[in-house]
Amino acid sequence: MGKDLDTVPLAPRHLPLLGHSVALLRDRLGFIASLPRHGDLVRLRLGPHTMVLVCDPGLVQEALRDDRTFDKGGPFFDRAREAVGNGLATCPHGRHRRQRRLCQPAFRPARLPDYAAAVTSAAYETTEAWTDGEVVDVNRAMLAITNRALATTMFSSRLPDTTTRQIGEDAETIMSGAMRRMFVPAPFDRAPTPGNLRFQRARARLRQTVADVIASHRADGSDHQDLLSALLLAEEPDDPQDGPGALSDGEIADQVVTFFIAGTETTAGLLSWVLYELARHPDIQDRLHAHVTQVLAGRPPRAVDVPELTYLTQVITEALRLHAITWLVTRTVTEDTKLGGTRLPAGTTLALSQYAVHWNPRIHPRPRDFDPDRWTEQPPERTSFIPFGSGPRRCIGDRFALQEATVVLALLIGSWKFTALTDRPARIALSAACVPRDLRLRLEARPAPGNNDGHPTGRPVPPRHP
Ligand code: HEM
């Protein structure tokens, strides 16, 4: 028994032909956050496609945990694969476990301290020219940090700055192109519009850059202690069902491109949202500065400091709740099944949004307030806090991203005060990641801590990496 799909309520603000595209393009977060009022499952129409948004947090978990029945696939993933290939984030269940096992060594906790050192120097080098009173384009600056940090952790040997920048720009072009492609019918992608040409050029150039670096790593054969070496050296016994026991060069290129697309704009977005909220809440920023100064006592942040930076962790957690970066993930139903008592035929597209969970007042009281103290007593709970997804397809870079955000913010907040230029709420970039657009903040140098080493802002200078 169970209810049929057509008994699932259709979301309001539906237009003929366009369905909910206009509501989503105008105010995707507010619109999605309003939908749990209409039911545990709600139908959405995007042009000719119908999808079912899962609003109930328990059902969201159920769908995310069973990645065989609720697999990556369907029209939206087909479009995403055009952008990033068939790497870990986009491959279907049948190819996923082997890829995940072979990628996992790159993200082992034992590797995190090395990565933290690379991130700290990337943050330092990117911001060392900042001056007191300057206005910075925050998202640009954070993207420069996360690109440089990932390029260094990925390829250890330093790439020229121009190449690192180009990788970042290409990843960003692909991210925003991927978002546009989700909403626009496929034939429009092939038209030679400036946007499509930019997207195709960025995709081809990024793959070429990555192929070149893989070839040079393979040629020298040694373990560079970087992410790429971890992928090149990962090995398990061949399995006739699962596939070869090592990743091919093509598969590694897919993973590297995936990590750049999945790991740079997202983490830069998180950093930007934290700075945006701190600029709007000077009292929280001052408290955080005092906390960071006390924990670090003038040293550059390292991996071992991360567990001690408890208030900073609360601030980051709250930013991830209020501004989840990946605002929508989709799944395709691979066989007739039921979710929450509703029959879902094979081929149904499911959509899951962090905003339906994180902005639900029954789960998080006063959901639109930025309040890091809500995490003082209780750490975030698995069902109600899902910025990195859940289940077997949960983000593989979650600890990497949290460590990166913590050391970068500790470095920045220890040295600078960030001030808002306007009270207006941030606008959100139209990208697959939900990140602030054109966020500009004024810098004020903080007085040097006790054991200042002589840097003009009093900032502790980390050792260069490597
Ligand atoms: C704040 C930063 C980040 C956020 C919010 C984030 C969020 C997410 C989410 C929600 C998913 C699950 C998507 C789904 O279920 O369909 C995911 C998957 C993934 N993320 Fe992240 N991510 C972040 C940083 C990173 C970093 C730094 C990397 C790599 C360096 C990375 C690599 C991946 C990969 C490869 C997957 C696919 C995992 C799989 O399917 O096995 N992410 N991420």
Boltz pocket constraint, residues with backbone or C-beta under 6 A from the ligand:
constraints:
  - pocket:
      binder: B
      contacts: [[A, 88], [A, 89], [A, 90], [A, 100], [A, 258], [A, 259], [A, 260], [A, 262], [A, 263], [A, 264], [A, 266], [A, 267], [A, 270], [A, 324], [A, 325], [A, 326], [A, 329], [A, 330], [A, 386], [A, 387], [A, 388], [A, 389], [A, 390], [A, 392], [A, 393], [A, 394], [A, 395], [A, 396], [A, 397], [A, 398], [A, 400], [A, 401]]
      max_distance: 6.0
